Amino acid sequence: MRLLNKKRIGKNDIVFIGGLLAIAVFLFVLMQFVRGGSGAYVEVTVDGEVYGTYALAENQTVEIKKDGKVTNVLSIRDGKADMTDADCPDLLCVHQRAISKEDETIVCLPNKVVVKIIKAKEKNNIDSIAG
C-alpha cells in the first residue's frame, strides 16, 4: 500500500492567499466608500405613497399615521433615523439599527411603511405630509 504524499503549503501559496485577502479588503473598503456617502434626507412611504421627506440634520420625531391612527414613530437624532415605536405584532422594524447612509432602509411590513435615506437632489418636498 502506498501512502499519499501530503503537500505542504509553500511560500507561493501563502503569497497567493495573502494577495487574495488584500484584494478582498481593498474591494470591501472601496464599496463602503462609494456607497457610504451620508444621505441628506429621510423619505417615508406608506402603502407605496410618499408620506413625507425629512432632513437628517434636524432632530425631530415623526409620528407616522395611517387611517388617522399612529402606527409607527420615527426618531431623527444626530444625523440618524431610527424607528422607535410601532404597533405591529413582531416589532422587527423597531429592532433594526438606526440608518444614516444613502439607500439604507427600515421596513415595517405589517404597516407597509418604508423609511429610506436619500440624497439631497432626490428629495421632492421637505417636511411634506400626505395623510
ChimeraX attribute file (.defattr): number of C-alpha atoms within 10 A of each C-alpha:
attribute: neighborCount
match mode: 1-to-1
recipient: residues
	/A:1	3
	/A:2	4
	/A:3	5
	/A:4	6
	/A:5	6
	/A:6	6
	/A:7	6
	/A:8	7
	/A:9	8
	/A:10	8
	/A:11	8
	/A:12	9
	/A:13	11
	/A:14	11
	/A:15	11
	/A:16	11
	/A:17	11
	/A:18	12
	/A:19	12
	/A:20	12
	/A:21	12
	/A:22	12
	/A:23	12
	/A:24	12
	/A:25	12
	/A:26	12
	/A:27	12
	/A:28	11
	/A:29	13
	/A:30	12
	/A:31	11
	/A:32	11
	/A:33	10
	/A:34	8
	/A:35	13
	/A:36	15
	/A:37	13
	/A:38	18
	/A:39	22
	/A:40	20
	/A:41	28
	/A:42	32
	/A:43	24
	/A:44	24
	/A:45	19
	/A:46	19
	/A:47	12
	/A:48	10
	/A:49	13
	/A:50	19
	/A:51	21
	/A:52	22
	/A:53	22
	/A:54	24
	/A:55	21
	/A:56	22
	/A:57	14
	/A:58	13
	/A:59	15
	/A:60	15
	/A:61	15
	/A:62	17
	/A:63	15
	/A:64	22
	/A:65	17
	/A:66	16
	/A:67	7
	/A:68	8
	/A:69	10
	/A:70	14
	/A:71	19
	/A:72	23
	/A:73	18
	/A:74	20
	/A:75	19
	/A:76	24
	/A:77	15
	/A:78	12
	/A:79	19
	/A:80	21
	/A:81	28
	/A:82	22
	/A:83	25
	/A:84	17
	/A:85	17
	/A:86	21
	/A:87	15
	/A:88	15
	/A:89	7
	/A:90	12
	/A:91	17
	/A:92	15
	/A:93	23
	/A:94	21
	/A:95	13
	/A:96	15
	/A:97	13
	/A:98	19
	/A:99	22
	/A:100	25
	/A:101	22
	/A:102	18
	/A:103	17
	/A:104	17
	/A:105	22
	/A:106	22
	/A:107	18
	/A:108	22
	/A:109	14
	/A:110	15
	/A:111	17
	/A:112	14
	/A:113	23
	/A:114	20
	/A:115	26
	/A:116	22
	/A:117	28
	/A:118	24
	/A:119	16
	/A:120	13
	/A:121	8
	/A:122	11
	/A:123	17
	/A:124	12
	/A:125	12
	/A:126	14
	/A:127	15
	/A:128	13
	/A:129	14
	/A:130	11
	/A:131	13
